[in-house]
Amino acid sequence: MDKRFGMFIHFGPVTLRGTEIGWSRNKEVPEADYDSLYREFNPVLFDADRWVKTAKDAGVKYLVITAKHHDGFLLWPSAVSAYNIANTPFKKDMVGLLAKACKKQGMSFCIYMTVLDWHDPDYLIHSPHDTLHNVKGDMPRFVNTMKSELTELITRYKPDMLWFDGYWEKPWTNEFGRQIYQHIKKLDARIVVNNRLGKESEKLNENSVGDFLTPEQRIGNINMLEPWESCITICNQWAWKPNDAMKSLRECIQTLVKTAGGNGNLLFNVGPMMDGRMEQRQVDRLKQMGSWLSKYGEAIYGTKGGPYAPNEVYAATRKGSKIYIHLFKPVGGSLKLPALTGVTVKSARVLGGGTLKFTTADGLQITIPDKLPDENCTVIVIGINSDAEKLAVIK
Ligand code: H79
């Protein structure tokens, strides 16, 4: 959780059509066409070191690659299923190359895998609009296949975290989830697993399977008890789409800040193009985020969220005896914060700038210049006389 910022990468043969990886097979793209795309999948300009460098320059601390998405295609050369990258014109082991580049550049390497597979005859559903009707399958055999795939992934590429998806599909059960979780932990007990292996998605409790919550395409609520990570796309689509609308720098930064302010991580998604490159405008946007983080990273990495819950004007993070207020807009001269009971405020300053006047007569009021030093998000550091991490959340 101290890493706070990860990069999600959605990639596969579907980029040849520019439709969504999660739900275009047998919908926007007819099944036979979709399942033949791998024969011309050839991302010749893929450069693992460059992807990882792009992540590093963005200030990202871990990377998650879609080794297997719902369409069943494997981005690694597998002995379990022939529907894999070794049988494309590209041939190379993309998962392996990325794992190696991450190791070289000091980036934590993680793997996405889904619990469904529309391509596998053993699985009971074969497209997003399919039902369980009249479909023959063999779920125990399917779960065994999944275990074998995971054994390959874990023993070869040593991921720090596994990010599962698809728990909502009817054929998947909590019991299958538990089996898979045990299988993973037996192979490598150090691996962190998200909560989408089990059917319980909203809470971590005795029914859930996995270690952290995963709100999708929304910023999670402030939660000091359960670890969580929001996955959110830089554009709209998970996989690459031509001319997809991209988020502004302001939105990107504030998404990260509001997430950290709620005590969560941001897993920010990029979908590279069919030739294997990330789009330059996305690379540029990520670099801008990295340049903001190089100034204000102290207020993000290794912090806890709160004590103030995030809102449209500011979010807060804390570390030791410091509270960081991330200010999104001018406040007409004075920022008024709810009082911190039992705490003495000792100082207020702009992170990387000068000191600020404050009073504690009525809540905590800090004098703020009308022109904010950083228009996307200005960080103010409040020094207090006690451990800020122990304060209760103020909503
Ligand atoms: O890989 C990306 C998507 O392709 C995949 N999840 C992300 C990480 C995905 N596949 N299908 N869907 C998303 C659509 C399913 C959405 C929902 Fe839900 C499932 C709505 C309710 C249950 C998960 C939990 C998403 C929102 C809440």
Residues whose N, C-alpha, C, O or C-beta is under 5 A from the ligand:
A	BS01	H79	G22 D165 W168 E216 C231 W238
